[in-house]
Every structure is written in structure tokens, then in C-alpha cells.
Amino acid sequence: MLKRIIYISLGVAGLSFAVSSCKTPELTEKAINNTVPESYNGSQDTTNTADMDWQEYFSDPYLRSLIDTALSNNQELNITLQEIQIAQNEVRARKGEILPSVNIGAAAGVDKVGRYTSQGANDANTEIKPGEEMPDPLQDYMVGAFATWEVDIWKKLRNAKKSALTRYLGSVEGKNFMVTNLIAEIANSYYELLALDNELEIVKQNIEIQTNALEIVKYQKQAARVTELAVRRFEAQVLSTKSLQYGIQQEIIETENRINFLVGRFPQKVERDHTVFTDLVPEMIHAGIPSQLLANRPDIRQAEMELMASKIDVQVAKADFYPKLEISAGLGFNAFNTAYLFTTPQSLIYSLAGELTAPLINRNAIKARYLTANSMQIQAIYNYEQTILNAYIEVANQLSNIDNLEKTYSLKAEQVNALTESIDISNELFKSARADYMEVLLTQRDALESKFELIETKMKQMHAKVNIYQALGGGWN
């Protein structure tokens, strides 16, 4: 009767153990929305500029040389490559956890027990061989192999490895995204440098024009046709224009050094041909369809990998609620004298044990990890959706920017032509006393500003060319 009660109690306890171990908290779920509009502007043309290699997209040989050097020497990119290696090592570590852990070891020691203890009395009465007593103090020698293995019943360890592998792939996509950004940053800085070179050239041309005008005003003052005020105003205009060149020269130095930093070298002159800048015409852009962003944009794919890994992490955390089976084993030799160490079977030792454990009481820590993993999964979903939305908006903005800049440049070019002609006209009118010297000064100032604005617009056009390539996901492959 007593045995029956014990068996029933053990059965009930085991059933309660199993039920309590497998019960998990309910989770908040969120569906993934990765749908995008069918097109940017109604076109279904799948030709995509992002498929072009960056060497083909950027034709300037000096720019291509800078990008090629940066892809080898840029420190931030090299740091990211080490992060990829770290992620790869994490995959290797997770893979090792699935396999049994086997250790080989040896030990030696000495143990002196009291003669009038149970162990001491027993050792004194023990004969190893006829006439040979147990040594005192007792030495101990052991050599053997020992293994432990957690049986992956619920795929916890395999899922942890899969999660690490997914994050490794995500780190590769992160590196690709950095490559895209690096290429874009170098190209934008390079075109800014060309624009500054052209602005400096325009300033020098205007200094020459204004200096000639100043000499004319001085002659007219000598002829009593103008006052000293006119001379001083023209002189001030020349000095103002001359001061511009030093600010531009400083910007050139800083832009060159920004490029040198990205390329991974100390300050030096950046080779370039600024004369081609005004003739640069952005190529026709093929944006393809928005769904191609999911495959072309490395940041979207990285967010997707992070989402996949976070889903797996939930399964890993869930496995903590279930029983865990660990097996340990050992095989070796143990003796009090090295002469007997490898004597079999007397010195042979072995062990084999299995341990099944599961959480029963106070599982708050496990619940917290499980709920945290689920919250991080939902967070990854939002991040994935936000990355897709941001990518689409970037492309839409740049497509609109390219169109508007093209129209702006056309009008600015006409404005520059008109003001350039007005300089000669105002000078001739001034010589014949049909125009005031203030008209000449204002015309020269307006012409200089319009030329700067034209250069700035051209630079924005080239930036838009770079930015749309980056927004579409080009450059990394």
C-alpha cells in the first residue's frame, strides 16, 4: 500500500513537473508589412541604375582611383570587416556548443588520514599484494578523458547557432551598406572640390575685370569726370572680391583633407581636372520599380536579417521553459601508485550519468528573457518597415530633385549669360557717361553671384547623381 502511494505521488509530481515546465506566457504578435508602391511615377520599366558597377557609373578616372584606394585603406571600413570576423567567430562558438565537450586531464595528490578513523583503519587492514600494505600517506594518481553534452532536444542550441549565422549575414550586409555610403561620400566631396576650383577661377577672373575697371575710374577721376568716391567704391569692390579667394582656398584645403581621411592617408593634394566640371551632364537615371529596393538596398537586407535572427531568438528563449537533458561521462585510470596506474581492470574507472532538469518554481527570469526576446522581435519588425519606407522616400526625393535641378540649371545658365553681357554694356555706358558707377558695381556683383549660383547648381546636380545611385542601392556589388 505504501509503495502504491509513493508511485502515485511520484507520478503526480512528474506530471505537474512536465506541465509547469512546458507552459509559456502568451506573446504579443505583429504582422510584417513590407509592401511598397508599384512604381515611382507610373513606369513599370525594371531597368535599374543600381545594377551598374561603380567603375562604370563614375567615369572620372581620378574619382575612380580615389574610390578604389578608399575601399582598401578606409579605417572605418576595415573596422567593420573585423566586426564581420567577430560575428563569424560567434557562429563557430555556437556550433561548438552543439557538440559534446571532451577534456583530457591528469591529476596527482597525497592524502593523510588518521590511523584511528574508519578510513585509516580500513586502509591499514588492506593488502594490495601478499605482504604489501597500503602506503601511508596515501598518494593518488589519475589520468583520463571526461565529456559533457547537453542533448539539444528542443533545438535550442541549433537555433542559437542559426541566429548567430543570420546576424553574421546581416553584418556582411552592414559592410555593403557602408561601402555604398563611402563611395557616395567620396564622390560628393570630389564634386564639391571641383566646384570650389571653378569658383576660385571665377573669382580670379572677376578680380581681373574689376581691377581693369578700377584703372578706368582712376583715369576718369584725373579727367574730373568722376569723384574720389567712385574710385574708393571700385577699390572696395576689388578688395572684397580678393578676400573671397582666401575663404574658397580654405574650403578647398578642408575638402581635400576630408577626401584624404576617407581614403585613409595623410593630407596631400587630390589629383583632379576641374576644367571638365562645367561640361558634366548627369546621365539618364533608371529607377526601376520600388520592389527592387528589397534586393538592392543593403540596409533593408540587414534589417531583414536582424528580423529573422530576432524571431529565432524567441524560439531560443522559449526552450528555457522545457526540460534540459545533460549527459556526462568519464573514462580513465586511477591508482595510489604509478606502477599500478594502467593496470586493468583494477585501476580502470568510468562513469556515465544523465541529468534531466526543468524550471518549476520562480521562473520570472526565464519569462522576462522570453518576453524581452519577443519585444526585440517586434522592434526589429518596426525597424525593417521603417528602413523600407525611408529607402522609398529617399529615391522619390532624389528623382524629384534631379528633375527640378535640371530646370533650375537651364534658367541659371541664361541668367549668367545675360549678366555677363551686361558687364560689358555697363562698362561702355559708364565710359560714355551714360551710366552711373553704381550700376557698374551692381552689375559686376550680380554677375559674380549668378556664376557662383550656377556652379552651386551644377554641384547639386552631381550630388543628386551620386545620391540617387546610393538611394537605389548601387555601389556595393
TORTINU-769508 format. One record per residue (C-alpha): residue number from 1; residue in one letter; chain; x, z, y. Coordinates in pm, whole numbers, plus 50000, padded with zeros to 5 digits. Example, Ala and Ser with C-alpha at 12.3 -4.5 7.8 and 13.67 -1.06 7.14 Angstrom:
<1, "A", "A", <51230, 50780, 49550>>
<2, "S", "A", <51367, 50714, 49894>>
END
This chain:
<1, "M", "A", <50000, 50000, 50000>>
<2, "L", "A", <50281, 50093, 50234>>
<3, "K", "A", <50464, 49764, 50163>>
<4, "R", "A", <50148, 49568, 50238>>
<5, "I", "A", <50105, 49741, 50575>>
<6, "I", "A", <50468, 49670, 50659>>
<7, "Y", "A", <50434, 49299, 50570>>
<8, "I", "A", <50113, 49265, 50772>>
<9, "S", "A", <50276, 49436, 51071>>
<10, "L", "A", <50578, 49210, 51049>>
<11, "G", "A", <50354, 48905, 51026>>
<12, "V", "A", <50153, 49007, 51331>>
<13, "A", "A", <50472, 49084, 51524>>
<14, "G", "A", <50621, 48748, 51425>>
<15, "L", "A", <50304, 48563, 51528>>
<16, "S", "A", <50297, 48743, 51863>>
<17, "F", "A", <50666, 48665, 51899>>
<18, "A", "A", <50609, 48294, 51842>>
<19, "V", "A", <50302, 48270, 52067>>
<20, "S", "A", <50459, 48458, 52355>>
<21, "S", "A", <50776, 48254, 52327>>
<22, "C", "A", <50604, 47915, 52344>>
<23, "K", "A", <50360, 47990, 52627>>
<24, "T", "A", <50478, 47834, 52954>>
<25, "P", "A", <50341, 47856, 53310>>
<26, "E", "A", <50127, 47575, 53447>>
<27, "L", "A", <50307, 47340, 53685>>
<28, "T", "A", <50203, 47156, 54000>>
<29, "E", "A", <50226, 46784, 53941>>
<30, "K", "A", <50271, 46493, 54183>>
<31, "A", "A", <50238, 46122, 54114>>
<32, "I", "A", <50520, 45890, 54224>>
<33, "N", "A", <50428, 45626, 54481>>
<34, "N", "A", <50689, 45351, 54502>>
<35, "T", "A", <50462, 45067, 54612>>
<36, "V", "A", <50574, 44859, 54911>>
<37, "P", "A", <50401, 44582, 55112>>
<38, "E", "A", <50408, 44239, 54953>>
<39, "S", "A", <50608, 44081, 55235>>
<40, "Y", "A", <50764, 44143, 55575>>
<41, "N", "A", <50597, 43863, 55767>>
<42, "G", "A", <50375, 43686, 55516>>
<43, "S", "A", <50658, 43495, 55347>>
<44, "Q", "A", <50693, 43510, 54968>>
<45, "D", "A", <51039, 43349, 54965>>
<46, "T", "A", <51258, 43556, 54730>>
<47, "T", "A", <51587, 43420, 54867>>
<48, "N", "A", <51773, 43730, 54981>>
<49, "T", "A", <52078, 43752, 55207>>
<50, "A", "A", <52173, 44077, 55034>>
<51, "D", "A", <52277, 43875, 54728>>
<52, "M", "A", <52568, 43725, 54925>>
<53, "D", "A", <52912, 43874, 54873>>
<54, "W", "A", <53053, 44037, 55186>>
<55, "Q", "A", <53353, 43797, 55185>>
<56, "E", "A", <53106, 43513, 55214>>
<57, "Y", "A", <52880, 43683, 55468>>
<58, "F", "A", <53164, 43768, 55708>>
<59, "S", "A", <53368, 43454, 55776>>
<60, "D", "A", <53617, 43601, 56026>>
<61, "P", "A", <53950, 43633, 55838>>
<62, "Y", "A", <54065, 43929, 56049>>
<63, "L", "A", <53743, 44119, 55978>>
<64, "R", "A", <53762, 44045, 55607>>
<65, "S", "A", <54118, 44173, 55597>>
<66, "L", "A", <54011, 44499, 55762>>
<67, "I", "A", <53724, 44550, 55519>>
<68, "D", "A", <53942, 44474, 55219>>
<69, "T", "A", <54202, 44729, 55333>>
<70, "A", "A", <53936, 44993, 55401>>
<71, "L", "A", <53790, 44959, 55050>>
<72, "S", "A", <54130, 45066, 54916>>
<73, "N", "A", <54251, 45318, 55176>>
<74, "N", "A", <53945, 45483, 55332>>
<75, "Q", "A", <53980, 45857, 55266>>
<76, "E", "A", <53609, 45934, 55261>>
<77, "L", "A", <53550, 45662, 55003>>
<78, "N", "A", <53835, 45795, 54790>>
<79, "I", "A", <53684, 46145, 54814>>
<80, "T", "A", <53357, 46002, 54684>>
<81, "L", "A", <53541, 45838, 54394>>
<82, "Q", "A", <53669, 46182, 54296>>
<83, "E", "A", <53314, 46315, 54309>>
<84, "I", "A", <53221, 46043, 54060>>
<85, "Q", "A", <53504, 46163, 53837>>
<86, "I", "A", <53372, 46519, 53867>>
<87, "A", "A", <53025, 46401, 53764>>
<88, "Q", "A", <53177, 46215, 53468>>
<89, "N", "A", <53359, 46531, 53359>>
<90, "E", "A", <53028, 46719, 53376>>
<91, "V", "A", <52880, 46466, 53130>>
<92, "R", "A", <53176, 46527, 52898>>
<93, "A", "A", <53127, 46903, 52923>>
<94, "R", "A", <52755, 46876, 52842>>
<95, "K", "A", <52835, 46654, 52546>>
<96, "G", "A", <53077, 46917, 52415>>
<97, "E", "A", <52806, 47185, 52427>>
<98, "I", "A", <52603, 46995, 52167>>
<99, "L", "A", <52884, 47008, 51911>>
<100, "P", "A", <52996, 47324, 51726>>
<101, "S", "A", <53271, 47528, 51890>>
<102, "V", "A", <53560, 47580, 51647>>
<103, "N", "A", <53854, 47810, 51723>>
<104, "I", "A", <54169, 47882, 51525>>
<105, "G", "A", <54328, 48220, 51566>>
<106, "A", "A", <54572, 48472, 51423>>
<107, "A", "A", <54596, 48846, 51476>>
<108, "A", "A", <54823, 49134, 51382>>
<109, "G", "A", <54777, 49506, 51427>>
<110, "V", "A", <54850, 49854, 51296>>
<111, "D", "A", <54605, 50135, 51224>>
<112, "K", "A", <54698, 50501, 51161>>
<113, "V", "A", <54416, 50718, 51034>>
<114, "G", "A", <54418, 51089, 50949>>
<115, "R", "A", <54505, 51188, 50592>>
<116, "Y", "A", <54212, 51426, 50572>>
<117, "T", "A", <53948, 51174, 50671>>
<118, "S", "A", <53727, 50979, 50438>>
<119, "Q", "A", <53916, 50656, 50508>>
<120, "G", "A", <54257, 50826, 50485>>
<121, "A", "A", <54169, 50995, 50155>>
<122, "N", "A", <54034, 50670, 50016>>
<123, "D", "A", <54347, 50476, 50120>>
<124, "A", "A", <54573, 50739, 49961>>
<125, "N", "A", <54395, 50702, 49629>>
<126, "T", "A", <54401, 50324, 49632>>
<127, "E", "A", <54664, 50137, 49432>>
<128, "I", "A", <54745, 49778, 49513>>
<129, "K", "A", <54955, 49736, 49204>>
<130, "P", "A", <55055, 49993, 48945>>
<131, "G", "A", <55285, 50238, 49118>>
<132, "E", "A", <55233, 50085, 49466>>
<133, "E", "A", <55038, 50293, 49717>>
<134, "M", "A", <54860, 50185, 50031>>
<135, "P", "A", <55113, 50186, 50317>>
<136, "D", "A", <55079, 50437, 50596>>
<137, "P", "A", <55038, 50346, 50877>>
<138, "L", "A", <54823, 50056, 50765>>
<139, "Q", "A", <54912, 49715, 50907>>
<140, "D", "A", <54664, 49433, 50943>>
<141, "Y", "A", <54725, 49056, 50949>>
<142, "M", "A", <54463, 48785, 50986>>
<143, "V", "A", <54456, 48407, 51025>>
<144, "G", "A", <54153, 48183, 51013>>
<145, "A", "A", <53906, 47947, 51180>>
<146, "F", "A", <53580, 48056, 51340>>
<147, "A", "A", <53288, 47844, 51456>>
<148, "T", "A", <52972, 47897, 51659>>
<149, "W", "A", <52692, 47646, 51701>>
<150, "E", "A", <52367, 47653, 51889>>
<151, "V", "A", <52128, 47430, 51697>>
<152, "D", "A", <51962, 47201, 51951>>
<153, "I", "A", <51609, 47240, 51812>>
<154, "W", "A", <51423, 47169, 52137>>
<155, "K", "A", <51669, 46909, 52273>>
<156, "K", "A", <51776, 47145, 52549>>
<157, "L", "A", <52145, 47059, 52519>>
<158, "R", "A", <52080, 46688, 52473>>
<159, "N", "A", <51853, 46686, 52778>>
<160, "A", "A", <52118, 46870, 52981>>
<161, "K", "A", <52366, 46600, 52883>>
<162, "K", "A", <52116, 46329, 52976>>
<163, "S", "A", <52056, 46495, 53313>>
<164, "A", "A", <52432, 46509, 53382>>
<165, "L", "A", <52466, 46143, 53282>>
<166, "T", "A", <52183, 46043, 53515>>
<167, "R", "A", <52342, 46230, 53802>>
<168, "Y", "A", <52672, 46059, 53724>>
<169, "L", "A", <52499, 45722, 53757>>
<170, "G", "A", <52346, 45849, 54081>>
<171, "S", "A", <52691, 45937, 54214>>
<172, "V", "A", <52800, 45579, 54142>>
<173, "E", "A", <52506, 45456, 54349>>
<174, "G", "A", <52608, 45702, 54620>>
<175, "K", "A", <52951, 45542, 54623>>
<176, "N", "A", <52791, 45197, 54652>>
<177, "F", "A", <52583, 45318, 54945>>
<178, "M", "A", <52898, 45447, 55113>>
<179, "V", "A", <53066, 45108, 55061>>
<180, "T", "A", <52770, 44938, 55231>>
<181, "N", "A", <52788, 45180, 55524>>
<182, "L", "A", <53166, 45148, 55551>>
<183, "I", "A", <53153, 44768, 55566>>
<184, "A", "A", <52879, 44784, 55830>>
<185, "E", "A", <53067, 45039, 56041>>
<186, "I", "A", <53387, 44836, 56039>>
<187, "A", "A", <53204, 44512, 56121>>
<188, "N", "A", <53010, 44671, 56408>>
<189, "S", "A", <53327, 44826, 56551>>
<190, "Y", "A", <53510, 44493, 56518>>
<191, "Y", "A", <53242, 44303, 56708>>
<192, "E", "A", <53238, 44577, 56971>>
<193, "L", "A", <53613, 44529, 57008>>
<194, "L", "A", <53569, 44154, 57059>>
<195, "A", "A", <53302, 44222, 57320>>
<196, "L", "A", <53533, 44459, 57510>>
<197, "D", "A", <53810, 44198, 57506>>
<198, "N", "A", <53573, 43945, 57662>>
<199, "E", "A", <53451, 44196, 57920>>
<200, "L", "A", <53812, 44267, 58018>>
<201, "E", "A", <53876, 43896, 58056>>
<202, "I", "A", <53566, 43857, 58277>>
<203, "V", "A", <53683, 44147, 58495>>
<204, "K", "A", <54024, 43984, 58542>>
<205, "Q", "A", <53859, 43655, 58636>>
<206, "N", "A", <53638, 43832, 58888>>
<207, "I", "A", <53937, 44015, 59035>>
<208, "E", "A", <54099, 43678, 59099>>
<209, "I", "A", <53780, 43538, 59256>>
<210, "Q", "A", <53728, 43844, 59474>>
<211, "T", "A", <54094, 43854, 59579>>
<212, "N", "A", <54068, 43493, 59698>>
<213, "A", "A", <53750, 43581, 59885>>
<214, "L", "A", <53929, 43876, 60047>>
<215, "E", "A", <54208, 43648, 60172>>
<216, "I", "A", <53950, 43415, 60324>>
<217, "V", "A", <53780, 43705, 60502>>
<218, "K", "A", <54116, 43819, 60642>>
<219, "Y", "A", <54178, 43470, 60787>>
<220, "Q", "A", <53830, 43470, 60935>>
<221, "K", "A", <53895, 43808, 61096>>
<222, "Q", "A", <54208, 43669, 61254>>
<223, "A", "A", <53992, 43389, 61388>>
<224, "A", "A", <53746, 43651, 61520>>
<225, "R", "A", <53467, 43513, 61303>>
<226, "V", "A", <53414, 43845, 61117>>
<227, "T", "A", <53487, 44209, 61189>>
<228, "E", "A", <53712, 44463, 61019>>
<229, "L", "A", <53402, 44595, 60842>>
<230, "A", "A", <53371, 44274, 60639>>
<231, "V", "A", <53739, 44295, 60540>>
<232, "R", "A", <53701, 44655, 60426>>
<233, "R", "A", <53387, 44580, 60226>>
<234, "F", "A", <53557, 44291, 60043>>
<235, "E", "A", <53864, 44507, 59984>>
<236, "A", "A", <53646, 44785, 59842>>
<237, "Q", "A", <53480, 44534, 59612>>
<238, "V", "A", <53818, 44422, 59476>>
<239, "L", "A", <53928, 44782, 59418>>
<240, "S", "A", <53602, 44865, 59241>>
<241, "T", "A", <53639, 44570, 59006>>
<242, "K", "A", <54004, 44654, 58938>>
<243, "S", "A", <53905, 45007, 58839>>
<244, "L", "A", <53669, 44867, 58576>>
<245, "Q", "A", <53952, 44719, 58372>>
<246, "Y", "A", <54111, 45058, 58303>>
<247, "G", "A", <53788, 45201, 58167>>
<248, "I", "A", <53750, 44896, 57942>>
<249, "Q", "A", <54111, 44924, 57827>>
<250, "Q", "A", <54049, 45286, 57727>>
<251, "E", "A", <53739, 45181, 57530>>
<252, "I", "A", <53948, 44915, 57355>>
<253, "I", "A", <54207, 45176, 57251>>
<254, "E", "A", <53937, 45411, 57119>>
<255, "T", "A", <53759, 45132, 56930>>
<256, "E", "A", <54086, 45014, 56775>>
<257, "N", "A", <54163, 45368, 56661>>
<258, "R", "A", <53814, 45410, 56519>>
<259, "I", "A", <53878, 45100, 56309>>
<260, "N", "A", <54223, 45228, 56213>>
<261, "F", "A", <54067, 45555, 56099>>
<262, "L", "A", <53813, 45371, 55883>>
<263, "V", "A", <54091, 45156, 55739>>
<264, "G", "A", <54296, 45468, 55663>>
<265, "R", "A", <54602, 45408, 55878>>
<266, "F", "A", <54765, 45546, 56191>>
<267, "P", "A", <54690, 45386, 56532>>
<268, "Q", "A", <54812, 45032, 56569>>
<269, "K", "A", <54694, 44707, 56719>>
<270, "V", "A", <54399, 44549, 56542>>
<271, "E", "A", <54460, 44179, 56492>>
<272, "R", "A", <54173, 43963, 56621>>
<273, "D", "A", <54079, 43646, 56807>>
<274, "H", "A", <53843, 43737, 57089>>
<275, "T", "A", <53803, 43377, 57209>>
<276, "V", "A", <53561, 43298, 56928>>
<277, "F", "A", <53320, 43575, 57025>>
<278, "T", "A", <53103, 43380, 57268>>
<279, "D", "A", <53067, 43097, 57015>>
<280, "L", "A", <52946, 43325, 56736>>
<281, "V", "A", <52594, 43245, 56622>>
<282, "P", "A", <52420, 43478, 56372>>
<283, "E", "A", <52330, 43296, 56052>>
<284, "M", "A", <51977, 43245, 55930>>
<285, "I", "A", <51863, 43564, 55758>>
<286, "H", "A", <51662, 43554, 55435>>
<287, "A", "A", <51495, 43892, 55391>>
<288, "G", "A", <51330, 43814, 55055>>
<289, "I", "A", <51041, 44039, 54959>>
<290, "P", "A", <51022, 44418, 55005>>
<291, "S", "A", <51014, 44496, 54633>>
<292, "Q", "A", <51374, 44368, 54610>>
<293, "L", "A", <51482, 44673, 54809>>
<294, "L", "A", <51421, 44887, 54500>>
<295, "A", "A", <51700, 44700, 54322>>
<296, "N", "A", <51931, 44614, 54613>>
<297, "R", "A", <51948, 44939, 54809>>
<298, "P", "A", <52196, 45186, 54653>>
<299, "D", "A", <52038, 45481, 54835>>
<300, "I", "A", <51699, 45403, 54675>>
<301, "R", "A", <51856, 45379, 54331>>
<302, "Q", "A", <52047, 45703, 54391>>
<303, "A", "A", <51722, 45877, 54488>>
<304, "E", "A", <51561, 45733, 54175>>
<305, "M", "A", <51842, 45866, 53956>>
<306, "E", "A", <51811, 46208, 54117>>
<307, "L", "A", <51437, 46199, 54046>>
<308, "M", "A", <51498, 46112, 53680>>
<309, "A", "A", <51754, 46392, 53649>>
<310, "S", "A", <51517, 46646, 53807>>
<311, "K", "A", <51247, 46552, 53555>>
<312, "I", "A", <51489, 46616, 53270>>
<313, "D", "A", <51590, 46948, 53428>>
<314, "V", "A", <51228, 47063, 53394>>
<315, "Q", "A", <51247, 46998, 53019>>
<316, "V", "A", <51576, 47186, 53000>>
<317, "A", "A", <51425, 47485, 53180>>
<318, "K", "A", <51115, 47471, 52959>>
<319, "A", "A", <51327, 47501, 52646>>
<320, "D", "A", <51433, 47851, 52754>>
<321, "F", "A", <51085, 47976, 52656>>
<322, "Y", "A", <51136, 47871, 52293>>
<323, "P", "A", <51334, 48048, 52017>>
<324, "K", "A", <51706, 47977, 52006>>
<325, "L", "A", <51895, 47943, 51679>>
<326, "E", "A", <52267, 48015, 51674>>
<327, "I", "A", <52486, 47982, 51366>>
<328, "S", "A", <52827, 48145, 51337>>
<329, "A", "A", <53078, 48105, 51057>>
<330, "G", "A", <53434, 48203, 50978>>
<331, "L", "A", <53693, 48130, 50711>>
<332, "G", "A", <54042, 48276, 50681>>
<333, "F", "A", <54280, 48523, 50525>>
<334, "N", "A", <54318, 48896, 50590>>
<335, "A", "A", <54573, 49140, 50438>>
<336, "F", "A", <54776, 49451, 50523>>
<337, "N", "A", <55099, 49279, 50417>>
<338, "T", "A", <55213, 48926, 50498>>
<339, "A", "A", <55324, 48892, 50136>>
<340, "Y", "A", <54959, 48912, 50029>>
<341, "L", "A", <54813, 48716, 50326>>
<342, "F", "A", <54749, 48391, 50139>>
<343, "T", "A", <54673, 48547, 49802>>
<344, "T", "A", <54338, 48420, 49684>>
<345, "P", "A", <54076, 48527, 49625>>
<346, "Q", "A", <54183, 48884, 49716>>
<347, "S", "A", <54279, 48803, 50078>>
<348, "L", "A", <54016, 48534, 50139>>
<349, "I", "A", <53749, 48620, 50397>>
<350, "Y", "A", <53448, 48419, 50508>>
<351, "S", "A", <53125, 48474, 50694>>
<352, "L", "A", <52807, 48283, 50769>>
<353, "A", "A", <52526, 48412, 50987>>
<354, "G", "A", <52224, 48274, 51164>>
<355, "E", "A", <52053, 48434, 51464>>
<356, "L", "A", <51708, 48338, 51589>>
<357, "T", "A", <51615, 48490, 51927>>
<358, "A", "A", <51348, 48427, 52184>>
<359, "P", "A", <51235, 48598, 52504>>
<360, "L", "A", <50946, 48838, 52450>>
<361, "I", "A", <50929, 49077, 52745>>
<362, "N", "A", <51029, 49040, 53111>>
<363, "R", "A", <51058, 48661, 53122>>
<364, "N", "A", <51040, 48643, 53501>>
<365, "A", "A", <51388, 48495, 53536>>
<366, "I", "A", <51302, 48215, 53291>>
<367, "K", "A", <50971, 48149, 53468>>
<368, "A", "A", <51150, 48139, 53804>>
<369, "R", "A", <51404, 47884, 53678>>
<370, "Y", "A", <51123, 47674, 53528>>
<371, "L", "A", <50915, 47677, 53847>>
<372, "T", "A", <51224, 47610, 54059>>
<373, "A", "A", <51311, 47307, 53845>>
<374, "N", "A", <50958, 47174, 53894>>
<375, "S", "A", <50974, 47229, 54272>>
<376, "M", "A", <51304, 47042, 54283>>
<377, "Q", "A", <51141, 46760, 54088>>
<378, "I", "A", <50858, 46735, 54344>>
<379, "Q", "A", <51117, 46750, 54620>>
<380, "A", "A", <51302, 46459, 54455>>
<381, "I", "A", <50976, 46259, 54445>>
<382, "Y", "A", <50924, 46307, 54819>>
<383, "N", "A", <51287, 46214, 54885>>
<384, "Y", "A", <51251, 45899, 54674>>
<385, "E", "A", <50935, 45792, 54857>>
<386, "Q", "A", <51092, 45871, 55195>>
<387, "T", "A", <51401, 45663, 55110>>
<388, "I", "A", <51184, 45363, 55021>>
<389, "L", "A", <50982, 45397, 55341>>
<390, "N", "A", <51297, 45430, 55552>>
<391, "A", "A", <51450, 45120, 55389>>
<392, "Y", "A", <51142, 44908, 55461>>
<393, "I", "A", <51124, 45024, 55824>>
<394, "E", "A", <51495, 44952, 55876>>
<395, "V", "A", <51451, 44594, 55756>>
<396, "A", "A", <51133, 44543, 55963>>
<397, "N", "A", <51305, 44676, 56276>>
<398, "Q", "A", <51611, 44457, 56234>>
<399, "L", "A", <51406, 44142, 56168>>
<400, "S", "A", <51217, 44203, 56492>>
<401, "N", "A", <51541, 44288, 56672>>
<402, "I", "A", <51706, 43962, 56567>>
<403, "D", "A", <51412, 43758, 56697>>
<404, "N", "A", <51394, 43939, 57032>>
<405, "L", "A", <51771, 43931, 57087>>
<406, "E", "A", <51777, 43556, 57032>>
<407, "K", "A", <51520, 43508, 57309>>
<408, "T", "A", <51697, 43758, 57535>>
<409, "Y", "A", <52033, 43587, 57494>>
<410, "S", "A", <51886, 43249, 57585>>
<411, "L", "A", <51745, 43386, 57911>>
<412, "K", "A", <52059, 43583, 57992>>
<413, "A", "A", <52271, 43270, 57948>>
<414, "E", "A", <52054, 43085, 58201>>
<415, "Q", "A", <52084, 43380, 58441>>
<416, "V", "A", <52465, 43377, 58414>>
<417, "N", "A", <52479, 43004, 58482>>
<418, "A", "A", <52258, 43041, 58788>>
<419, "L", "A", <52457, 43334, 58932>>
<420, "T", "A", <52792, 43168, 58858>>
<421, "E", "A", <52683, 42865, 59059>>
<422, "S", "A", <52552, 43091, 59335>>
<423, "I", "A", <52901, 43240, 59384>>
<424, "D", "A", <53043, 42902, 59488>>
<425, "I", "A", <52737, 42834, 59703>>
<426, "S", "A", <52758, 43171, 59879>>
<427, "N", "A", <53129, 43124, 59944>>
<428, "E", "A", <53073, 42782, 60101>>
<429, "L", "A", <52787, 42913, 60313>>
<430, "F", "A", <52999, 43207, 60424>>
<431, "K", "A", <53284, 42977, 60526>>
<432, "S", "A", <53046, 42777, 60740>>
<433, "A", "A", <52892, 43097, 60887>>
<434, "R", "A", <52555, 43018, 60730>>
<435, "A", "A", <52558, 43329, 60503>>
<436, "D", "A", <52635, 43693, 60567>>
<437, "Y", "A", <52931, 43852, 60390>>
<438, "M", "A", <52690, 44098, 60224>>
<439, "E", "A", <52523, 43806, 60048>>
<440, "V", "A", <52859, 43703, 59909>>
<441, "L", "A", <52935, 44055, 59785>>
<442, "L", "A", <52592, 44100, 59625>>
<443, "T", "A", <52616, 43761, 59458>>
<444, "Q", "A", <52956, 43845, 59311>>
<445, "R", "A", <52832, 44184, 59189>>
<446, "D", "A", <52518, 44036, 59033>>
<447, "A", "A", <52721, 43765, 58860>>
<448, "L", "A", <52963, 44020, 58717>>
<449, "E", "A", <52679, 44239, 58588>>
<450, "S", "A", <52499, 43942, 58434>>
<451, "K", "A", <52814, 43836, 58248>>
<452, "F", "A", <52854, 44189, 58114>>
<453, "E", "A", <52490, 44190, 58006>>
<454, "L", "A", <52538, 43855, 57830>>
<455, "I", "A", <52837, 43994, 57640>>
<456, "E", "A", <52641, 44309, 57553>>
<457, "T", "A", <52352, 44096, 57424>>
<458, "K", "A", <52589, 43889, 57211>>
<459, "M", "A", <52737, 44212, 57069>>
<460, "K", "A", <52387, 44339, 56989>>
<461, "Q", "A", <52316, 44011, 56811>>
<462, "M", "A", <52625, 44054, 56594>>
<463, "H", "A", <52533, 44418, 56530>>
<464, "A", "A", <52187, 44302, 56422>>
<465, "K", "A", <52352, 44057, 56183>>
<466, "V", "A", <52551, 44344, 56032>>
<467, "N", "A", <52262, 44590, 56028>>
<468, "I", "A", <52014, 44357, 55856>>
<469, "Y", "A", <52273, 44289, 55584>>
<470, "Q", "A", <52315, 44664, 55541>>
<471, "A", "A", <51938, 44729, 55552>>
<472, "L", "A", <51872, 44471, 55281>>
<473, "G", "A", <52130, 44642, 55059>>
<474, "G", "A", <52413, 44390, 55083>>
<475, "G", "A", <52786, 44455, 55067>>
<476, "W", "A", <52833, 44693, 54774>>
<477, "N", "A", <52830, 44435, 54494>>
END
